[in-house]
Amino acid sequence: MKKINLMEKYPVYTKEILKSQTKFKNVDEFIEALKEKIEADEIATYIWIFDHFSHTKKIWWEIMEGMIDGKILLFCFWQCIPKPQAMAVRPRNIAIAEFEDKFVVSFLEAPVEKANTKIINWIIEHIED
């Protein structure tokens, strides 16, 4: 996965995955596989799936040309609240955008490297060589 600075301030991990590199045919299949990883994890808790594409289309805002679907998988990864402000950067999420030939998977960098590594592994294990 590649780390970028989105809008010059948000540290985001992102990866383009060709549909020919994975078994998934659509966003829903990809989301379901990641949801299973979250539900099987000893620390993570599944929260919800937000259909960002449908929401944006419904309110007539701009959608990138070629994008055919986009959903966000929300979950929480923490086992402590060291200070009340820590809750402002939670929960975590993984965003998956679907195009005709690929998926673009992204997530905001977590403050704990172990969490980033786990999320990256959940994503890249679905890429076929």
LUMRO-197311 format. One line per field, with one value per residue (C-alpha): residue number from 1; residue in one letter; x, y, z. Coordinates in nm, 4 decimals. Example, Ala and Ser with C-alpha at 12.3 -4.5 7.8 and 13.67 -1.06 7.14 Angstrom:
<rs>
k = (1:2)
r = (A:S)
u = (1.2300:1.3670)
v = (-0.4500:-0.1060)
w = (0.7800:0.7140)
</rs>
This chain:
<rs>
k = (1:2:3:4:5:6:7:8:9:10:11:12:13:14:15:16:17:18:19:20:21:22:23:24:25:26:27:28:29:30:31:32:33:34:35:36:37:38:39:40:41:42:43:44:45:46:47:48:49:50:51:52:53:54:55:56:57:58:59:60:61:62:63:64:65:66:67:68:69:70:71:72:73:74:75:76:77:78:79:80:81:82:83:84:85:86:87:88:89:90:91:92:93:94:95:96:97:98:99:100:101:102:103:104:105:106:107:108:109:110:111:112:113:114:115:116:117:118:119:120:121:122:123:124:125:126:127:128:129)
r = (M:K:K:I:N:L:M:E:K:Y:P:V:Y:T:K:E:I:L:K:S:Q:T:K:F:K:N:V:D:E:F:I:E:A:L:K:E:K:I:E:A:D:E:I:A:T:Y:I:W:I:F:D:H:F:S:H:T:K:K:I:W:W:E:I:M:E:G:M:I:D:G:K:I:L:L:F:C:F:W:Q:C:I:P:K:P:Q:A:M:A:V:R:P:R:N:I:A:I:A:E:F:E:D:K:F:V:V:S:F:L:E:A:P:V:E:K:A:N:T:K:I:I:N:W:I:I:E:H:I:E:D)
u = (0.0000:0.1101:0.0962:-0.0125:-0.1007:-0.4559:-0.5331:-0.1876:-0.3017:-0.4594:-0.2170:-0.3949:-0.2921:-0.4264:-0.4038:-0.5432:-0.6334:-0.7235:-1.0316:-0.8192:-0.5986:-0.8781:-1.1765:-1.4195:-1.6609:-1.7968:-1.7636:-2.0135:-1.8067:-1.4885:-1.6609:-1.8052:-1.4612:-1.3142:-1.6141:-1.5414:-1.1817:-1.3059:-1.5612:-1.2952:-1.0466:-1.0051:-0.9927:-1.1855:-1.5616:-1.7749:-2.0034:-2.1691:-2.1426:-2.2074:-2.3085:-2.1248:-2.1877:-2.5681:-2.5754:-2.3732:-2.5746:-2.9015:-2.8024:-2.6679:-2.3072:-2.0103:-1.8861:-1.5577:-1.6096:-1.5842:-1.6649:-1.9547:-1.9822:-1.8243:-1.8806:-1.7168:-1.6738:-1.6772:-1.5223:-1.3470:-1.0011:-0.9250:-0.9214:-0.8598:-0.9540:-0.6357:-0.8002:-1.1401:-0.9923:-0.8761:-1.2379:-1.2335:-1.0162:-1.2275:-1.3830:-1.1624:-1.2851:-1.1849:-1.3181:-1.3595:-1.4336:-1.5273:-1.4485:-1.5084:-1.1658:-1.0405:-1.1001:-0.9356:-0.9035:-0.8055:-0.7925:-0.6761:-0.3525:-0.4130:-0.2010:-0.0764:0.1431:0.0206:-0.3313:-0.2069:-0.0190:-0.3252:-0.5521:-0.2964:-0.2717:-0.6515:-0.6527:-0.3511:-0.4341:-0.7159:-0.4777:-0.3989:-0.0559)
v = (0.0000:0.3538:0.6276:0.9711:1.3056:1.3690:1.7411:1.8048:1.7100:1.3615:1.0654:0.7988:0.4513:0.3620:0.0791:0.0257:-0.3388:-0.4591:-0.6776:-0.9382:-0.9506:-1.0481:-1.2794:-0.9955:-0.8828:-0.5797:-0.3591:-0.5642:-0.8824:-0.6989:-0.5276:-0.8597:-1.0241:-0.7356:-0.7384:-1.1063:-1.0138:-0.7453:-0.9747:-1.2455:-1.0030:-1.0067:-0.6255:-0.4843:-0.4305:-0.4018:-0.0954:-0.0327:-0.0052:0.3387:0.3539:0.6742:0.6425:0.6207:0.8999:1.1316:1.0417:1.1076:1.4604:1.5395:1.6069:1.5335:1.1747:1.1003:0.9941:0.6179:0.5370:0.2907:0.2272:0.3283:0.2127:0.2662:-0.0076:0.1405:-0.0345:0.0380:-0.0921:0.0305:-0.1215:0.1933:0.5591:0.7288:1.0741:1.1972:1.3628:1.0210:0.9433:1.2233:1.0133:0.7012:0.4864:0.3601:0.2946:0.1336:0.2942:0.0939:0.2636:0.0476:0.1190:-0.0971:-0.2636:-0.1969:-0.1164:0.1696:0.0819:0.3522:0.4205:0.7027:0.6251:0.5038:0.6465:0.2964:0.1264:-0.2201:-0.1191:0.0080:-0.3167:-0.5246:-0.3250:-0.3421:-0.7193:-0.7556:-0.5719:-0.7184:-1.0779:-1.0484:-0.9745:-1.2759:-1.3146)
w = (0.0000:-0.0670:0.1972:0.0735:0.2286:0.1133:0.0808:0.2335:0.5835:0.6064:0.6153:0.4095:0.2996:-0.0436:-0.2951:-0.6424:-0.6937:-1.0399:-1.0452:-1.2238:-0.9089:-0.6719:-0.6525:-0.5781:-0.8467:-0.6590:-0.3516:-0.1505:-0.1813:-0.0806:0.2139:0.3355:0.3379:0.5390:0.7744:0.8465:0.9396:1.1764:1.3403:1.3883:1.5443:1.9227:1.9489:1.6521:1.6607:1.3476:1.3484:1.0129:0.6349:0.4891:0.1212:0.0368:-0.3382:-0.3058:-0.0482:-0.2722:-0.5824:-0.3965:-0.2980:-0.6472:-0.5514:-0.7729:-0.8186:-0.9934:-1.3535:-1.3914:-1.0282:-1.0127:-0.6373:-0.3084:0.0470:0.3835:0.6435:0.9952:1.2937:1.6228:1.7068:2.0554:2.3982:2.6014:2.6305:2.7548:2.7360:2.6163:2.3056:2.1782:2.0931:1.8318:1.5984:1.6312:1.4909:1.2041:0.8537:0.5272:0.2085:-0.1121:-0.4435:-0.7397:-1.1030:-1.4100:-1.3862:-1.0328:-0.6688:-0.4815:-0.1128:0.1394:0.5107:0.7366:0.9187:1.2739:1.5581:1.6463:1.3840:1.4860:1.3764:1.0393:0.9805:1.0640:0.8318:0.5500:0.5944:0.5849:0.2529:0.0747:0.1606:-0.0923:-0.3786:-0.5906:-0.7495)
</rs>
